[in-house]
Structure formats: structure tokens, C-alpha cells
Amino acid sequence: MAAVEGVARRAGKNSVMVLAVLTATVAQLLDLSTFVRMVAMHGPIAEGNPIVNRLLIDQGVIFVAVTKLAALALVVAVIAVLAGREHRPRHVRLAAAVAGVAIAAGLLGGWTNAIVIL
């Protein structure tokens, strides 16, 4: 009976982390999609981040989009490693903090892009 409760408890923690990763992914894709629309409407000058602006001018939208997706993959991998497995150490709070920052950054980026679009 205790083994079944342990499995159910781990499954509950995993589903919360899966939801956090999915939410972070959606937030980052919101940022990316509004960024592409903003640049299409207003050009590279509309981007406020000087690093992204320079990449956009030098390399183009496709490069920036691929870079954003690669960074998202890295963040998801970091969350997965920190969340751990049954036989590895877990750092659930740190994984949740990384996911929270990714969600907040994606929402903030999407919101500021939407303001420029409107």
C-alpha cells in the first residue's frame, strides 16, 4: 500500500512539473510569435533588447527564432534535470523557480511586443 502511495505522490509532482514546462513553452512561443509580428510591422528598430536587435539586424528573423527555440530547449532540459528522477537527487524548488522565470519572461516579452503592435 505504501508503494502505491509513493508512486501516486511522484506522479502528482511530475504532472505539476510537466504543466510548468508546458506553460513556460507556451509563454515563450507567445513571445516569439508576437516578436515576429512586431518586426514584420515595425522593423528591427522596434526591438528593445540590444542583443536581440543586433542579432536581428545581422542575421535576420529566422536566426533569432531558431536561437529562441534553442534557448527554450535548454531551459526545458535544465528544468527536467533539476526536477530529477527517482534515483537522482531532486531540486524541485529550483526547477519550479526556473520554470517560473521562463513563464514570466515569456509573458512579459509577449505583452511588451503586443503593446508595440497595437
WOUR-V783320 format. One line per field, one symbol per residue. phi: phi as a letter, one per 30 degrees, with the letter a starting at -180 (. if undefined). Layout:
phi: ???
This chain:
phi: .ddddddddddddddddddddddddddddddddddddddddcidddddddddedddddcjdedddddddddddddddddddddibdccdcbddddddddddddddddddddddddddd
